[in-house]
Amino acid sequence: MSQHAIFSDTSAAAEPLDDGAVEQRVTVRLRVNGLTREVEVPARRLLSDFLRHDLRLTGTHVGCEHGVCGACTVLLDGTPVRSCLTLAASVDGHEVTTVEGLVAQDGSLHPVQQAFRDCHGLQCGFCTPGFVTTIAAYLEENPDPSEEDALEAVSGNLCRCTGYQNIKKAVLRAAELTKGEK
Amino acid sequence: MTTRSLGEPVTRSEDPRLLRGDGRYLDDLGQDALEVAFVRTPHAHARVVDIDVSQALDVDGVVAVYTYDDLLESDEQEGTHVSEPLPLLIPHPGLHSPRTPYALAKDEVNHVGEAVVMVVARDRYVAEDACQRIVVQYDVLPPVVGLDASREAVHAVHEDVPDNVAAQVLQEVGDVEAALAAAPHTLTLDLFVERSASMPMEGKGVYATWSTDEGSVRVYTSTQASTSVRAAVAAKLGLDLTKVECIAPDVGGGFGVKIVHPWPEEVLVPWAARRLARAGVAREVKWTEDRREHFVSAAHERAQQQEVTVGFDDSGRLLAFDFTFWHDNGAYTPYGIIIPIITSTQVVGPYKPGAYRCQYYSMYTNTVIVTPYRGAGRPQAVFAMERTMDAIADRLGLDRTLVRERNFIQPEEMPYDHHLIFQDGRPVIYDSGDYPAGMEKLKKLVGWDEFESYREQARAEGRQVGIGLACYVEGTGPGPYEGAHVVVETSGKVKAATGLTTQGQGHQTAFAQVVADQLGVDMRDVEVVTGDTRRFRYAVGTFASRAAVMSGSAMHVAAGKVRAKALKIAAEALEVSEDDLELVDGVARVKGTAPGSPGTSLSLGTIAVLSNPLRYAFDEASKAATQFAVGDISKPPVAEGEEPGLEATGYYSPEQSTFASGMHACVVETDPLTAEIRILRYCVVHDCGTVINPRIVEGQVHGGVAQGVGGALYERMEYDEHGQLLNASFMDFLMPYATEVPREIEIDHLQTPSPLNPLGIKGAGEAGVIPGMAVFASAIEDAEGFRIDRMPISPSELFALRAAHEHGDVPSTRQNEKKPQQKESAR
């Protein structure tokens, strides 16, 4: 068998699929972290890939590609969603907030981000953006969580490094910081 | 004044970047690179008969499709070595039949997931489209799945290894047969541990850029061993080492699986980048592993069948420990037999085993390869020994802590030589440790002596509870060496680099603490780089709880040299004795003088300027070091034996590993109806010698305990008889969420510094996971009253065991519970 290299035009706009079908492309217009973005993407592009590779917002991570681990969680109109289970085309006209968008205008960390730092709530940091977005949304709804609430808030995300002890603490710490109690 | 940070729980320097989403993990890099997908075999054991890629070539956006034949052609025409089997990383005389895979399957596949065809395309979506159009014809062979099938050897994984035995090793200390024959009591235990896996949140990934201008390649890979990947890529591609750079960027967890190298993809991606660059097509190629790929083509660990025969006296003291086990190494042995070596040498734990014999067999199966996962053979070893300890206590009707205490090596017996050879080829000599003190702390922490009254109280409420404990000793920080480079820039900022890699252990913080302590600077002014061969070329890697011990010590050595150099230069410039100087707050200062007094201090930045005699001034600061500004004209500007620059390289190479230790206890409640297992308490006493940063160490313990819970109660690889991994997703492979780990992990510390390194450090990375299976088995057995000898254990398995126990198929424990000696012994 010889080398099966073909050197095709890699900038081709349309991708033929099975039976010669041409892949549909769609224009997605949305607000991401406060900025309006308009990008033409293949209709099958996942929101996670759209954010990471089309918009190059690589803070959102992909850990399992099937919605279980929660690393890819972003806020869609303020509500946490798994971006790996969401098509980019389906968020046309909506507002998306990623972990990058939680940082304040002056560059200071969001209370949840600061709380993770204070409490050593991250080690490798890969799952962290999903926890941070999830908790940020949770505290909007429940600004005064109990220990039980903190556990509930983080119970849908996987972390392989921390054993969750300090992530739970970070939820409570973030609530304190948000209230300005320090 | 700069606060001393060494030993303090300072927050991590790496966190703000990671928290903002500014981390740079493998798939965040190379946004313009071509992307790779693989056709992987769906069969566990088969011959590859034919590969038809013609349909794939028609997919728009596909750039190249490679099979084994392309690797062969490359070797013949370009002098590469990519068609040869991947290296056997750690040869051992006992590994008599090693087998390693090819980067792409040659003519046989030996586990589901082995790569057969490589597709390079515009993006991953297109590459996967193409993979679906590739038709591979297989001649399916009978698979060997599980240790029973492997030992029966009706079929062989590798035709030329008919008994499926890759390695067979025997170590014996003393005369076990004689000691067993003479022992007043003997017991035999049959034990089994299932497969689990490291399962980092970020899978593997490789991104390579070929420079046509320089004829060199830069490889980014999510690895635990970048210097060795560099060497392997150079060897495989036929390149000079100087033409290969390898960088571990931010790595989203490793836990062992990323120590294996070169993975097929680590060879193929740079190989393809060069090939495509030479064809003028593209020069950047990237592969990002998806989760299913990680399950079926990375690595697993743990599975062992064990037989223990133990001889002991009336007081429970070990007289003979005869240990045989069968280790499932999967389809290939690229990482040698490190795991069974560790099991066989760490099983002795904190105890004097009497006569000791261990015989193990490392067995081939048609499943994913087995290489270290956090703990690396130790969780199995501790399971074997601690199950034995509990069985002895049960047989004699003694308290479980007492039996352990009677067998402990005493602090005054250190250093203690077990006369065994460890995984680093060096002797197993415990350097320090105080196991009785640890036990005392643990009993107090968990309330061991008060547990019986708690049990009674719970029983009155209709609840069934149990307490368990397990002890371990962990050989950490094996050699051969690590090194570090420390430089003070003319700005006064300190840059430090070490070659080993980081996967979340906080090395940037911990190593900065070590360097800052030597140089008297704020640790936030010390920037640490790890795993980048452009910054440090000599290293071994991050495994075996060795980073703090090895690179921490190397940082200490290198920073100490910089310190000496700074003091020398400052003493000359200030015309004082070095002994009169101290390094504080980023300056060399005459002791006892007020900060800022004229002529009494020099900043480290200025000393850095003076350390480098210049001809040319490039900025204001450098004017001070130019040839008409400084220097004794009777001497050469750089004295003999000296080097310019306020920098130094230091290495640390210990004679042997240092032995950390600890013991865990937990309290569980088992539901009388559903057999659900709830964790009520989890207590840890651990000793990793001198602690650089307690916050980081506790975080390591927390994470390890969570993985221990996973290994004891949830995680297993469900292979069917065809070698299909049935639970290859996070839906089905059950890793603990926050709701599955202990509500609180109660920790007490013990510090017996290691005499083997300058800071007294022992490793802490793996400790948390090691006694996990053993401590849960102990607690569940205590709650249920019958022997637990397999891990993990699910509620349905416990339910079935209860039924078997009721039918008399599983014997009761506590037969001797009422014997008088228990009362005497329970202090």
Boltz contact constraints between the chains, C-beta under 6 A:
constraints:
  - contact:
      token1: [A, 1]
      token2: [B, 67]
      max_distance: 6.0
  - contact:
      token1: [A, 1]
      token2: [B, 69]
      max_distance: 6.0
  - contact:
      token1: [A, 3]
      token2: [B, 70]
      max_distance: 6.0
  - contact:
      token1: [A, 4]
      token2: [B, 53]
      max_distance: 6.0
  - contact:
      token1: [A, 4]
      token2: [B, 65]
      max_distance: 6.0
  - contact:
      token1: [A, 5]
      token2: [B, 64]
      max_distance: 6.0
  - contact:
      token1: [A, 6]
      token2: [B, 57]
      max_distance: 6.0
  - contact:
      token1: [A, 7]
      token2: [B, 281]
      max_distance: 6.0
  - contact:
      token1: [A, 10]
      token2: [B, 122]
      max_distance: 6.0
  - contact:
      token1: [A, 12]
      token2: [B, 60]
      max_distance: 6.0
  - contact:
      token1: [A, 15]
      token2: [B, 60]
      max_distance: 6.0
  - contact:
      token1: [A, 15]
      token2: [B, 61]
      max_distance: 6.0
  - contact:
      token1: [A, 16]
      token2: [B, 60]
      max_distance: 6.0
  - contact:
      token1: [A, 56]
      token2: [B, 31]
      max_distance: 6.0
  - contact:
      token1: [A, 58]
      token2: [B, 28]
      max_distance: 6.0
  - contact:
      token1: [A, 59]
      token2: [B, 21]
      max_distance: 6.0
  - contact:
      token1: [A, 63]
      token2: [B, 201]
      max_distance: 6.0
  - contact:
      token1: [A, 64]
      token2: [B, 291]
      max_distance: 6.0
  - contact:
      token1: [A, 64]
      token2: [B, 730]
      max_distance: 6.0
  - contact:
      token1: [A, 65]
      token2: [B, 290]
      max_distance: 6.0
  - contact:
      token1: [A, 65]
      token2: [B, 291]
      max_distance: 6.0
  - contact:
      token1: [A, 68]
      token2: [B, 730]
      max_distance: 6.0
  - contact:
      token1: [A, 68]
      token2: [B, 731]
      max_distance: 6.0
  - contact:
      token1: [A, 69]
      token2: [B, 730]
      max_distance: 6.0
  - contact:
      token1: [A, 99]
      token2: [B, 21]
      max_distance: 6.0
  - contact:
      token1: [A, 100]
      token2: [B, 21]
      max_distance: 6.0
  - contact:
      token1: [A, 103]
      token2: [B, 20]
      max_distance: 6.0
  - contact:
      token1: [A, 113]
      token2: [B, 19]
      max_distance: 6.0
  - contact:
      token1: [A, 116]
      token2: [B, 19]
      max_distance: 6.0
  - contact:
      token1: [A, 117]
      token2: [B, 11]
      max_distance: 6.0
  - contact:
      token1: [A, 117]
      token2: [B, 15]
      max_distance: 6.0
  - contact:
      token1: [A, 120]
      token2: [B, 695]
      max_distance: 6.0
  - contact:
      token1: [A, 120]
      token2: [B, 699]
      max_distance: 6.0
  - contact:
      token1: [A, 123]
      token2: [B, 504]
      max_distance: 6.0
  - contact:
      token1: [A, 124]
      token2: [B, 252]
      max_distance: 6.0
  - contact:
      token1: [A, 124]
      token2: [B, 253]
      max_distance: 6.0
  - contact:
      token1: [A, 124]
      token2: [B, 503]
      max_distance: 6.0
  - contact:
      token1: [A, 124]
      token2: [B, 504]
      max_distance: 6.0
  - contact:
      token1: [A, 125]
      token2: [B, 18]
      max_distance: 6.0
  - contact:
      token1: [A, 125]
      token2: [B, 23]
      max_distance: 6.0
  - contact:
      token1: [A, 126]
      token2: [B, 201]
      max_distance: 6.0
  - contact:
      token1: [A, 126]
      token2: [B, 202]
      max_distance: 6.0
  - contact:
      token1: [A, 126]
      token2: [B, 252]
      max_distance: 6.0
  - contact:
      token1: [A, 127]
      token2: [B, 201]
      max_distance: 6.0
  - contact:
      token1: [A, 129]
      token2: [B, 21]
      max_distance: 6.0
  - contact:
      token1: [A, 151]
      token2: [B, 738]
      max_distance: 6.0
  - contact:
      token1: [A, 154]
      token2: [B, 738]
      max_distance: 6.0
  - contact:
      token1: [A, 155]
      token2: [B, 737]
      max_distance: 6.0
  - contact:
      token1: [A, 155]
      token2: [B, 738]
      max_distance: 6.0
  - contact:
      token1: [A, 155]
      token2: [B, 739]
      max_distance: 6.0
  - contact:
      token1: [A, 158]
      token2: [B, 735]
      max_distance: 6.0
  - contact:
      token1: [A, 160]
      token2: [B, 200]
      max_distance: 6.0
  - contact:
      token1: [A, 160]
      token2: [B, 201]
      max_distance: 6.0
  - contact:
      token1: [A, 160]
      token2: [B, 253]
      max_distance: 6.0
  - contact:
      token1: [A, 161]
      token2: [B, 253]
      max_distance: 6.0
  - contact:
      token1: [A, 161]
      token2: [B, 504]
      max_distance: 6.0
  - contact:
      token1: [A, 161]
      token2: [B, 703]
      max_distance: 6.0
  - contact:
      token1: [A, 162]
      token2: [B, 702]
      max_distance: 6.0
  - contact:
      token1: [A, 162]
      token2: [B, 703]
      max_distance: 6.0
  - contact:
      token1: [A, 163]
      token2: [B, 702]
      max_distance: 6.0
  - contact:
      token1: [A, 163]
      token2: [B, 703]
      max_distance: 6.0
  - contact:
      token1: [A, 163]
      token2: [B, 705]
      max_distance: 6.0
  - contact:
      token1: [A, 163]
      token2: [B, 706]
      max_distance: 6.0
  - contact:
      token1: [A, 163]
      token2: [B, 741]
      max_distance: 6.0
  - contact:
      token1: [A, 164]
      token2: [B, 738]
      max_distance: 6.0
  - contact:
      token1: [A, 164]
      token2: [B, 741]
      max_distance: 6.0
  - contact:
      token1: [A, 165]
      token2: [B, 702]
      max_distance: 6.0
  - contact:
      token1: [A, 165]
      token2: [B, 745]
      max_distance: 6.0
